């Protein structure tokens, strides 16, 4: 199946994270400030998460980052944009499904229209014609849908090669894979190869978009682990409310990678902004 590599990777990462998890020591009840901070951070497995973060850092510095830098050096910007466009277009059915599950009819209509235009006039999504016409895309995933339905985030977790996450978002990723029509294309060497190519391009494209933000975190943050944890939660909170991510310096803004996103660049200055969730049309 086309999504089988991603599903296997997610399963292995989750098993590793849960298998190594060890609870951080809870502050005593007579220290209310420390106890409040402990609950706010919501990182009961912090020692294990930090260990997994260090493993990820080694893999990133010696594998992911060099590959992403070579990808940027070898392929010109228009080619990289085309790949990012195509990856985002392939996510459109999943984004559409989550738009509908959240009751976002207007956003669902935008997603469907973008997919039809970009898949035809955009040569299979390589060109983002809809954005050029003033219709930028947006991101939705089942983790966001669960949040809209009232599901809590759960504890914080760091999964090597995937990055910051939570039980809600990991479950969401699994459901997104299951609802993706490409998952059910069938089996065979060609299908499996296509799945690996798509997964590889997604990972490299995502890491290339994060080259400068992650370099900045490493250069300026006294505790990159805590910085990324805070940035991840802030970004997810804004994505759930369908708002633009405030600031760009610690994580890539929503929609700039093909990893679960449906847009390749920030909206044009003359494009109408997307209203926050629940706002009057």
C-alpha positions in Angstrom: 0.0 0.0 0.0 1.1 3.5 -0.7 1.0 4.7 2.9 2.4 1.5 4.4 5.9 2.9 5.0 4.5 5.9 6.9 2.2 3.7 8.9 5.1 1.3 9.8 7.4 4.2 10.8 4.7 5.8 13.0 4.0 2.5 14.7 7.7 1.8 15.4 8.2 5.4 16.7 5.2 5.1 19.0 6.4 1.8 20.3 9.9 3.1 21.0 8.5 6.2 22.7 6.2 4.2 25.0 8.7 1.5 25.6 11.4 4.0 26.8 9.0 6.3 28.7 9.8 6.9 32.3 7.8 9.3 34.4 9.4 12.5 35.7 9.3 12.9 39.4 6.1 14.7 40.5 6.7 17.7 42.8 5.5 17.3 46.4 2.0 18.6 47.2 3.4 21.2 49.6 5.1 23.0 46.7 2.1 24.5 44.8 4.2 26.5 42.4 6.3 23.6 41.2 3.2 21.4 41.0 1.4 24.0 38.9 4.4 24.3 36.5 4.5 20.5 36.3 0.8 20.3 35.3 1.2 23.2 32.8 4.2 21.6 31.1 2.3 18.3 31.0 5.5 16.4 30.2 5.4 13.5 32.7 7.9 11.5 30.5 10.4 14.3 30.2 13.5 12.2 31.0 12.6 9.7 28.3 11.5 12.4 25.9 14.8 14.3 26.4 16.7 11.0 25.7 14.7 10.5 22.6 15.3 14.1 21.6 19.1 13.6 21.9 18.8 10.4 19.7 16.9 12.5 17.2 19.4 15.3 17.3 22.2 12.9 16.4 20.2 11.4 13.5 19.3 14.9 12.3 22.8 16.4 12.4 24.4 13.5 10.6 21.6 12.4 8.2 18.5 14.5 7.9 20.1 18.0 7.9 22.9 17.1 5.4 20.3 15.5 3.1 18.0 18.5 3.3 21.0 20.8 2.6 22.0 18.8 -0.4 18.4 18.7 -1.6 18.3 22.5 -1.5 21.7 22.9 -3.2 20.9 20.5 -6.0 17.3 21.4 -6.9 16.5 25.0 -7.8 13.7 26.7 -5.9 11.0 26.3 -8.7 11.6 22.5 -8.7 11.3 22.3 -4.9 8.2 24.4 -5.0 6.7 22.0 -7.5 7.4 19.0 -5.3 6.0 20.7 -2.3 2.9 21.7 -4.3 2.4 18.1 -5.4 2.8 16.7 -1.9 0.3 19.2 -0.6 -2.1 18.3 -3.4 -1.9 14.6 -2.5 -3.0 15.5 1.0 -6.2 17.3 -0.2 -8.6 14.3 0.2 -7.5 14.0 3.9 -7.8 17.7 4.4 -11.3 17.7 2.8 -12.4 14.8 5.0 -11.3 16.6 8.1 -12.9 19.9 7.0 -16.2 18.0 6.7 -15.8 16.2 10.0 -15.3 19.5 11.7 -18.4 21.0 10.0 -16.3 23.5 8.1 -18.4 23.5 4.9 -16.8 26.7 3.4 -13.3 25.4 4.0 -14.3 22.1 2.5 -15.5 23.8 -0.6 -12.2 25.7 -0.9 -10.2 22.4 -0.5 -12.3 20.6 -3.1 -12.0 23.5 -5.5 -8.3 23.8 -5.1 -7.8 20.1 -5.6 -9.8 20.1 -8.8 -8.1 23.1 -10.2 -4.6 22.2 -9.2 -5.0 18.5 -10.3 -6.0 19.6 -13.8 -4.7 23.1 -14.7 -1.9 22.7 -12.2 -0.5 19.5 -13.9 -1.3 17.1 -11.0 -0.7 19.7 -8.3 2.8 20.7 -9.4 1.6 24.2 -10.0 -0.6 25.9 -7.3 -2.9 27.6 -9.8 -5.6 28.1 -7.2 -3.2 30.2 -5.0 -2.2 32.3 -7.9 -6.0 33.0 -8.4 -6.2 34.3 -4.8 -7.4 31.0 -3.1 -4.7 29.9 -0.7 -4.9 26.4 0.9 -5.0 25.4 4.5 -4.1 22.5 6.7 -6.4 20.1 8.6 -5.7 16.7 10.1 -7.6 14.3 12.3 -5.6 15.5 15.4 -7.2 18.9 14.8 -10.5 17.2 14.3 -10.2 15.4 17.6 -9.4 18.7 19.3 -12.5 20.3 17.8 -14.6 17.4 19.1 -13.3 18.1 22.6 -10.5 15.5 22.9 -7.7 16.6 25.2 -4.1 16.8 23.9 -2.8 14.3 26.5 0.8 14.2 27.6 3.6 15.6 25.6 5.9 13.2 23.8 8.9 13.4 21.5 9.1 10.8 18.7 12.5 10.5 16.9 12.3 11.5 13.2 8.8 12.7 13.7 9.4 15.4 16.4 7.1 16.8 19.0 3.7 15.1 19.3 1.0 13.9 21.7 -1.2 10.9 21.9 -4.0 12.8 20.2 -1.8 13.8 17.3 -0.4 10.3 16.9 -3.9 8.8 16.8 -4.8 11.5 14.3 -1.9 10.6 12.1 -3.0 7.0 12.0 -6.5 7.9 11.1 -5.3 10.3 8.4 -3.3 7.4 6.9 -6.4 5.1 7.1 -8.7 7.6 5.4 -6.3 8.6 2.6 -7.5 7.0 -0.7 -3.9 6.4 -1.7 -3.7 3.9 1.2 -6.1 1.6 -0.6 -4.5 1.6 -4.1 -3.4 -2.0 -3.7 -0.1 -3.9 -3.3 2.9 -4.6 -5.4 6.5 -3.5 -5.9 5.5 -0.4 -7.9 3.0 0.7 -5.3 5.4 0.1 -2.4 8.1 2.0 -4.3 5.8 4.9 -4.9 5.0 5.0 -1.2 8.6 5.1 -0.1 9.3 7.8 -2.7 6.5 9.9 -1.4 7.5 9.4 2.2 11.1 10.2 1.5 10.2 13.4 -0.4 7.9 14.5 2.4 10.5 14.0 5.0 13.2 15.8 3.0 10.9 18.6 2.0 9.8 19.2 5.6 13.3 19.2 6.9 14.4 21.6 4.1 11.7 24.0 5.2 13.0 23.9 8.8 16.7 24.5 8.1 16.8 28.1 9.2 14.2 27.8 12.1 16.0 24.8 13.7 19.4 26.5 13.2 18.1 29.5 15.0 16.8 27.4 17.9 20.1 25.7 18.3 22.0 29.0 18.1 19.9 31.0 20.5 18.0 28.7 22.9 19.5 27.7 26.2 17.2 24.6 26.1 16.2 23.7 22.6 14.1 20.8 23.9 11.9 23.2 25.9 11.8 25.7 23.1 10.5 23.2 20.6 8.0 21.8 23.1 6.5 25.3 23.6 6.6 26.2 19.9 4.9 22.9 19.0 2.0 23.5 21.4 1.6 27.1 20.3 1.5 26.2 16.7 -1.0 23.4 17.2 -3.2 25.7 19.3 -3.3 28.2 16.4 -3.9 25.5 13.8 -6.8 24.1 15.8 -8.4 27.6 15.8 -7.7 28.0 12.1 -5.4 31.0 12.7 -2.0 31.9 11.3 0.9 30.8 13.4 2.3 33.9 15.3 5.9 34.4 14.5 8.2 32.3 12.3 11.6 31.6 14.1 11.1 28.5 16.0 9.0 26.3 13.8 7.8 26.4 10.3 4.5 28.3 9.9 1.5 26.3 9.1 1.3 25.3 5.4 4.9 25.6 4.3 5.7 21.9 4.0 4.1 19.0 2.2 4.0 17.0 5.5 0.3 17.0 6.1 -0.2 20.5 4.7 -2.3 21.7 1.9 -0.5 24.9 0.9 3.0 25.6 -0.1 3.5 29.2 0.8 1.9 31.9 3.1 -1.1 33.5 1.5 -0.5 36.4 -0.9 -0.8 39.9 0.7 -3.9 40.7 -1.3 -5.6 37.4 -0.4 -8.5 37.5 2.1 -7.4 36.1 5.5 -9.0 32.9 6.8 -11.3 33.8 9.7 -10.7 32.1 13.0 -12.9 29.1 13.8 -16.3 30.1 14.9 -16.1 33.6 13.5 -19.0 35.0 11.5 -18.5 34.7 7.8 
